[in-house]
């Protein structure tokens, strides 16, 4: 574990490294494997982020969407949510739950937040779960994969004292 009072620098470093691996896996799945190899839907996290930023701020900017998806969410918010909120709660309430199960639950939770709330009618004005279209299923797998890769990288870094 990070310890009871990790420095901001070490927490951010861990988040950025683990979030980079997880975001890479998410984007490769959603933008390469799913559409090109499996002929499934193509994830569009940046346009959804642009739409969300526009709804919240009135700024319609592709650069802001990239910043939101890649940096704010992928490298900071989701990883810190895992290391500082989800995992400590899971370790206290279900200490014997295998890390892979916890990571899967975290990823599915991210899916519900991202697609059910942020991309949904409550914030971005889209239909609930994007009308249960193909992109919703690709997003479910992508967010689950994100959670698993994130947890695996965090575990690996911590195991090596990083």
C-alpha positions in Angstrom: 0.0 0.0 0.0 1.0 3.6 -0.4 1.1 4.0 3.4 -0.9 6.1 5.7 0.3 9.5 4.5 1.9 9.3 1.1 3.4 12.4 -0.3 1.4 14.2 -3.1 4.4 13.7 -5.4 4.5 9.9 -5.0 0.7 9.5 -5.2 0.6 11.5 -8.4 3.6 9.7 -9.8 1.9 6.3 -9.2 -1.3 7.6 -10.6 0.3 8.9 -13.8 2.3 5.7 -14.5 -0.5 3.3 -13.7 -3.1 5.6 -15.4 -0.9 5.7 -18.5 -0.8 2.0 -18.9 -4.6 1.7 -18.2 -5.5 4.5 -20.6 -3.3 3.0 -23.3 -5.1 -0.4 -22.9 -8.5 1.3 -22.9 -7.7 3.3 -26.1 -6.1 0.3 -27.9 -9.1 -1.8 -27.0 -11.7 0.8 -28.0 -10.1 2.4 -31.0 -8.0 -0.5 -32.5 -9.1 -4.0 -31.4 -12.8 -3.4 -31.1 -13.5 -1.6 -34.5 -10.7 -3.0 -36.7 -10.2 -6.6 -35.5 -13.6 -7.5 -34.1 -15.7 -5.0 -36.3 -17.4 -3.7 -33.2 -18.1 -0.1 -32.3 -15.3 2.4 -32.0 -15.1 4.2 -28.6 -15.2 7.9 -28.9 -14.0 9.2 -25.5 -12.7 12.5 -26.7 -15.9 13.6 -28.4 -17.8 12.6 -25.3 -15.3 14.6 -23.2 -15.7 17.6 -25.6 -19.5 17.4 -25.2 -19.2 17.1 -21.4 -16.8 20.1 -21.1 -19.1 22.1 -23.4 -22.2 21.3 -21.3 -20.3 22.2 -18.0 -18.4 25.3 -19.2 -19.7 26.4 -22.6 -16.2 25.7 -24.1 -16.4 23.5 -27.2 -12.8 22.5 -27.7 -11.2 19.3 -29.0 -8.1 20.2 -27.0 -10.1 20.4 -23.8 -11.7 17.0 -24.6 -8.3 15.4 -25.0 -7.0 17.1 -21.8 -10.1 15.9 -19.9 -10.0 12.3 -21.3 -6.2 11.7 -21.2 -5.0 13.7 -18.3 -7.7 14.7 -15.8 -9.6 11.4 -16.0 -7.2 8.7 -17.3 -4.0 9.8 -15.5 -5.3 11.5 -12.4 -8.9 11.1 -11.3 -9.5 7.4 -12.0 -6.1 6.2 -10.7 -6.4 8.3 -7.5 -10.0 7.1 -7.1 -8.7 3.6 -7.1 -5.7 4.0 -4.8 -7.2 6.4 -2.3 -10.9 5.6 -2.3 -11.9 2.3 -3.8 -9.0 0.1 -2.7 -8.9 1.3 0.9 -12.7 0.7 1.2 -12.4 -2.7 -0.5 -9.5 -3.7 1.8 -11.5 -2.7 4.9 -14.9 -4.2 3.9 -13.8 -7.2 1.8 -10.2 -7.9 2.7 -10.1 -11.4 1.2 -11.5 -10.3 -2.1 -8.8 -11.1 -4.8 -7.2 -8.1 -6.4 -8.5 -9.1 -9.9 -12.1 -9.2 -8.6 -11.7 -5.8 -7.0 -10.2 -4.3 -10.1 -13.0 -5.7 -12.2 -15.6 -4.2 -9.9 -13.7 -0.9 -10.0 -13.7 -0.9 -13.8 -17.4 -1.7 -14.0 -18.0 1.2 -11.6 -16.1 3.5 -13.8 -18.3 2.4 -16.7 -21.4 3.3 -14.8 -20.0 6.7 -13.9 -18.7 7.5 -17.4 -21.5 6.1 -19.5 -24.4 6.1 -17.1 -23.8 9.5 -15.6 -21.3 11.7 -17.4 -22.2 10.6 -21.0 -25.9 10.2 -20.0 -28.9 12.4 -19.8 -28.0 13.8 -16.4 -24.9 15.6 -17.6 -24.1 15.4 -21.4 -27.7 15.0 -22.5 -27.3 11.7 -24.3 -29.7 8.7 -23.9 -29.3 6.4 -20.9 -26.3 4.1 -21.6 -26.2 5.5 -25.1 -29.4 3.6 -26.0 -27.6 0.3 -25.2 -25.9 0.5 -28.5 -22.7 -1.3 -29.5 -20.5 1.5 -28.2 -22.0 0.9 -24.7 -20.8 -2.7 -24.7 -17.4 -1.7 -26.0 -17.2 0.9 -23.2 -18.1 -1.7 -20.6 -15.3 -3.9 -21.7 -12.9 -0.9 -22.1 -13.6 0.4 -18.6 -13.3 -3.0 -17.1 -10.0 -3.5 -18.9 -8.9 -0.1 -17.6 -9.6 -1.1 -14.0 -7.7 -4.4 -14.4 -4.6 -2.9 -16.0 -4.6 0.0 -13.5 -4.7 -2.4 -10.6 -2.1 -4.7 -12.1 0.3 -1.8 -12.7 -0.3 -0.3 -9.2 0.4 -3.8 -7.7 3.5 -4.2 -9.7 4.9 -0.8 -8.9 4.2 -1.2 -5.2 5.7 -4.7 -5.2 8.9 -3.2 -6.4 8.8 -0.3 -3.9 8.0 2.3 -6.5 
